[in-house]
């Protein structure tokens, strides 16, 4: 049985098109209009829109603080491995690093709220929890939040070749070594998910796809620079000395 809280985590705004959400809102408004007097039925939408418009205006004009600024580093920053004693005297990118690109795609009208989507989501959650709980054993350094590929209908970001069809979730994670990553892959949490997939889920749920890419970047061959950006990707890694 899937809990309501887990369903909320599965179904995201990006799982449905804007027109679908607008239609759902229109249906909700029609229900209100059929149950309440007209003027009262219109109040929730008018109040909600007015509040959001006013709040956005006051934030944009500096009259209210911008909560989206929380955690942003307003300058040029870079993230590096410290020396064993915690100092940053070591040369930049003086350690090698392993990058894992992990992705799941859902080519179903309901996006992640599809048959098998709840199981897939739980396996992903458990795998990341295992990596976090056994950081030192696996040499796990951290990962990005789930990033979702969105359709580029105007072609503003170059040729996409259809890779933005459906809903595609992408995670970037960082590891000290291939050996640690392989240890994670052999762990119970990952093996449960892989066996579920290999023993029939991949064949049964054709609308779900999975993939990964792995890269080992030698010392001295990677960099990261950010401006006016909150810690993200390699900038959020946690290193246990």
N, C-alpha and C positions, 0 to 999 in steps of 0.2 A: 504494500500500500504506500503510495506516495503522499507525503504530507503537503498541506497547503503552502507552507513556507518554502518547501522544495520546489513546488510548481512555480511560485513567484520567482525563484532564482532561475528556473529553466526558461520561462517565457520572458523575453526582453522586448523592448520597443522595436528593435531591429528585426524581430522575427516576422513582423507583418508590415505591409506597405503603409505609407501615410494615408492613402485613400481608405484602406481597411479600418484604420483607427478613426478616421473621420466618420465613416459609416457607423461604427460602433457608438461613437459619441452622438450621432444623429438619432440612432435608435433609442439611446438612453434619454435624450431630450424629448423624443416623442412619447416615451413612457411617462416621463414627468408631466408632460402636457395633458396626457389622458387621465392622470390621477389627481392633478392639482389644478386650481384656478390658473388661468393663463399667466397673469402677472407674477404670481408666486413661482410658477414653473420656470420662468425666465431668470429669476433672481440668482440661482446658483451659478449659471454660466456667466452672467454679467459681473457678479461679484468676483468670481475667480479670475476672469480676464482682467478686470480693472486692477485687482491686487497685483497680478503678475506684471502688468504693464507699468504700473507706478513703481514697483520695486525695481524693475529693470532700468527705468529711467533714472531713479535716484542713485543706483549703483553706477550707471554709465556717466553721470554728471558729478560723481564724487561726493554726493550728499550722504550716501551710505557706504560702509566698507564693503569691499568685494570679497565674499567668502572663497571665491575661486583662486584668490591670491595666496591662500594658505599653503605654506610649504614651498612656494616658488623661490628659487635663488635668483635674485635680480642682478645678475652679473655673469661674467664668463666663468664657467666651472668645468672641471674635469675630474674623473674618478680614477684612482690608481691603487695598486696593491701596496700597502705599507710594508716596511721592513719587519723583521721578526720582533723588534722591540716597539713596534707601533709607530715609528717615525716615517716620514716620507722622503728620506734621503736617498732611497734606492732609485735607479734610473726609471724613467717612465716606461710603463708596460713591460716591466722586468720579469714578469711571469707569463707562462703560456696559459691559455684559457680555452675551455671547450664550450661551444655554443650549440644548444639543441633547439631546433625549430619544430614544434609539435603543433599539429593542426587537426581539426575535425570539421567536416562539412556536412550540411543538412540540405538536401535537395528535395524538400517536402513543403507543401503549401503552408504547414503550420510551423515551419522552422524547427527549433529545438523541442517544441512541444509536439513531438511526433512519436510514433511507436518506436521504442528502444531509446529515445532521447533521454528519458529519466535515468535509465541504467547507465548509459554512457556518461551522463553528468556525474553520477555518484562515483563511478570508477575514477574519473578525473579528479574529483574532490579528494578521494582517498589517496590517490597517488601523490598529489601535492602535499597532503598532510603528512604522508610518510617521509617524503623528501625533507620537509621542514623539521620533522621530529628527529631525523637521523642525519643532520647536516654534516657532522664531522666524518661519519662513516662513509658517506657517499661523496664528500667533497662538494656538496651542493652549496651554491652561493646565492641563488635567488632567481626570481623570474618576473616577467611583466604580468600585468593584469591581462585578462582575455581581450584580444583585439579582434574586431569583427570587420571583415571586408564588405564594403558597401558598393552598390552599383554606381558607376561613374557614367551617368547618362549623357553628359555633354563632352566626354572625352578629354577632360581638362588635365588628366594625370597620365597621359600616354596610352599606348595600346594595351588593352587589358586581356584581349583574346578570350573573353568569356569567363575569366577566373573570378569574377565578382557575381556570378549567378548563384542563387540559393543563399545560404548563410554559412560563412566560413569563419571559424574561430581559430586564432593563431596565438600561441604562447612562445615567447623567447625565454629560455632558461640558460643559466650559466653554471659551469662545473669546473672543478680544479683539473680533472683528468678524465680520459676515456675509461680508465679502470674504475673510477668511482661511479661514473655514469652507468657502466655495465653492471656494477654491483646493485645499483638502484633498479635496473631493468630486471635483475634476477630476484629482487625482493618480492615479498608476498603481495603487496598492494598492486604493483604493476603486473605481476604474473596472473593475478585473478582477473584483471581487466583484459589482458591479452588472451587468456584461455577462453574467456566469455566470447571474445570476438572470433577467435580462431576455430572454436568448436560450434559455430553455427550463426552467430549474430551477424558476421560480415556477409553471409549469404542470405540471411533472412531479411535484414534491413538494408536493402539496396540503396535507400535514400540517405544512408549515413556513410560517410567516407572518413578514413583516417590516413595520416601521413606523417613522416618526420624526416628531417635533415639534420645531420650532425657535422660540425666542423671543429677541428682543432687549430687554434690560431697560435703560432709560435710567439715566444717572447720578443718584444720589439716590433711586432707587426700589427698591433691594434691601437686604436685611440678612441677617445670619446670627448666631445666638446659640446657644451650647451650654453645657451644664453636665455635668461629670463624663463627658466624651465624648472619645474619641480623635479626632484630626483626620480629618474625613470630608467628602466632597463638596467644597464650595468651600473648606473649611478645609485641604484637601490640595493646593491649587493651587500651581504653581511659576511664579513670574514672573521673566522675564529683563529686567533693567533696562538 
